[in-house]
Amino acid sequence: MVAGNWVLTGDGDVMIAPNHESVEGSPDDLGRVVVAASGKEIETLLSGGFDAWKDYRDEVLGEA
């Protein structure tokens, strides 16, 4: 995703990007953008959805 400056389509209208720069200048109707900086974050998003990713993120950041 980084090398190609690509985004993935996730749950519904969620786009998964490797960084914020990947979506700069994108149309406003692109949908919600989630930055997944690691393979584990992408796996969590694709297998468990946005809520699972938020739980994973909060656990990693010590906010759970």
Backbone as a ProteinNet text record, in pm:
[ID]
protein_1_A
[PRIMARY]
MVAGNWVLTGDGDVMIAPNHESVEGSPDDLGRVVVAASGKEIETLLSGGFDAWKDYRDEVLGEA
[TERTIARY]
82.7	0	86.8	196	283.5	349.1	408	481.1	389.8	267.6	174.9	90	103.5	20.9	-126.9	-162.5	-296.5	-374.5	-506.2	-594.9	-679.6	-725.2	-814	-953.5	-1051.7	-1189	-1219.1	-1265.5	-1296.8	-1446	-1490	-1631.9	-1709.2	-1810	-1897.6	-1822	-1824.3	-1761	-1625.8	-1560.6	-1430.6	-1318.3	-1223.2	-1104.2	-986.8	-903.6	-786.1	-664.8	-589.8	-471.8	-348.9	-230.1	-109.6	-62.1	-107	-70.9	-166.8	-166.3	-257.6	-221.1	-94.6	-51	-112.9	-146.7	-204.8	-340.6	-408.6	-543.1	-552.4	-439	-441.8	-494	-583.2	-639	-746.6	-789.8	-895.1	-1030.6	-1125.5	-1260.5	-1323.5	-1409.6	-1476.1	-1565.2	-1616.2	-1706.2	-1631.6	-1502.7	-1421.9	-1470.6	-1521.8	-1566.5	-1469.6	-1493.9	-1409.2	-1276.7	-1167.7	-1034.8	-974.8	-926.9	-859.7	-715.7	-620.7	-480.6	-440.2	-399.7	-351.8	-203.7	-121.5	22.5	97.4	27.9	97.3	10.3	72.5	-1.1	-104.2	-70.9	-164.7	-289.7	-272.7	-387.2	-475.6	-414	-491.2	-566.3	-498.7	-563.2	-683.8	-668.3	-777.8	-894.8	-865.5	-972	-1046	-972.6	-1035.3	-1111.3	-1064.1	-1130	-1234.3	-1215.4	-1305.8	-1382.9	-1352.9	-1423.8	-1365.2	-1427	-1377.6	-1376.9	-1480.1	-1485.4	-1373	-1342.4	-1231.8	-1099.9	-1084.8	-962.1	-947.7	-1057	-1051	-1010.5	-1066.5	-1029.1	-881.2	-831.9	-690.2	-603.1	-638.6	-563.1	-557.7	-672.1	-677.2	-592.2	-593.8	-512.5	-364.1	-323.1	-181.9	-138.6	-226.5	-193.9	-214.2	-260.7	-280.5	-403.3	-498.6	-619.8	-738.8	-717.3	-829.7	-857.3
-119	0	125	121.9	239.1	264.7	160.6	177.4	226.3	178.3	217.9	337.7	388.4	499.2	464.2	342	287.9	294.8	283.2	264.9	140.9	77.7	-37.8	3.3	-60.2	-38.5	-135.5	-83.2	-166.7	-179.8	-184.7	-196.2	-75.4	-100.8	7.6	117.1	235.7	351.1	384.4	287.7	310	275.8	366	342.8	321.9	224.3	195.1	247.1	335.1	394.8	367.1	359.3	335.9	461.2	579	706.4	813.8	927.9	1035.8	1094.7	1090.9	1146	1072.2	945.4	865.2	916.4	991.2	1037.2	1189.6	1257.5	1402.9	1437.4	1533.1	1575.7	1484	1386.9	1294.4	1363.8	1314.9	1373.7	1364.4	1459.1	1462.8	1340.9	1281.9	1167.5	1034.6	1039.6	918.6	830.7	890.4	814.4	833.5	761.4	769.3	701.4	765.3	711	665.9	541.9	485.7	458.6	510.2	482.3	356.8	256.7	130.6	121.5	141.7	154.2	21.4	-87.7	-217	-324.9	-435.1	-548.4	-600.2	-599.1	-645.7	-557.6	-426.7	-336.1	-360.8	-383.9	-412.3	-544	-645.4	-774.8	-759.9	-682.9	-662.1	-591.7	-490.6	-419.3	-510.5	-589.4	-673.1	-790.5	-842.7	-960.1	-925.2	-814.5	-783.4	-654.4	-578.1	-452.8	-336.9	-222.5	-99	-103.3	-159	-164.9	-251.5	-362.2	-448.5	-374.3	-296.8	-219.5	-114.6	-46	53.2	-12.5	-129.5	-201.4	-236.4	-285.4	-320.5	-196.4	-86.6	38.3	86.7	85.3	131.7	42.8	-87.2	-179.2	-151	-130.7	-102.9	28.7	128.3	259.7	266.7	157.4	154.7	232.5	248.4	324.5	234.1	103.8	10.5	-10.7
0	0	0	73.7	80.7	-54.4	-113.6	-239.5	-351.6	-354.9	-460.1	-425.6	-300.6	-252.9	-269.1	-227.1	-243.4	-113.9	-126.6	-11.7	-38	68.7	59.3	101.2	41.9	83.4	196.4	308.5	423.5	442.4	567.8	600.9	548.8	467.8	421.8	351.1	408.9	346	408.6	470.2	533.3	436	422.4	342.5	436.5	407.9	489.1	414.5	478.9	417.4	503.9	443	521.4	595.3	550.2	613.3	562.4	627.9	588.3	452.4	417.5	290.2	171.7	191.1	83.1	38.3	122.6	89.2	77.2	82	64.6	-74.2	-80.4	-207.7	-262.8	-183.3	-227.8	-223.3	-302.2	-299.6	-160.6	-129.7	0.4	23.2	-83.8	-67.9	-60.8	-35	-23.7	89.8	195	311.1	426.6	532.8	651.2	619.7	659	634.1	766.2	768.6	884.6	844.2	922.6	895.2	970.9	896.2	952.1	919.7	1019.8	998.5	1000.3	1027.7	1031.6	968.9	936.6	883.5	981.4	1110	1212.8	1217.1	1205.1	1203.8	1082	966.7	845.8	861.6	914.4	937.1	1029	1136	1230.9	1163.8	1084.1	1013.3	916.3	840.2	738.4	798.3	909.5	966.7	1071.6	1142.7	1252.6	1237.6	1136.9	1115.6	1194.4	1178	1236.6	1388.7	1449.2	1595.6	1651.6	1584.7	1628.7	1616.1	1510	1492.4	1602.5	1636.5	1744	1875.2	1905	2027.4	2026.1	1912.3	1898.8	1917.4	1852.2	1862	2006.6	2075.7	2212.1	2304.1	2276.8	2357.4	2337	2214	2185	2247.4	2245.8	2300.6	2451.5	2511.3	2655.8	2700.6	2612.7	2643.8	2670.4	2669.2	2688.8	2835.3
[MASK]
++++++++++++++++++++++++++++++++++++++++++++++++++++++++++++++++

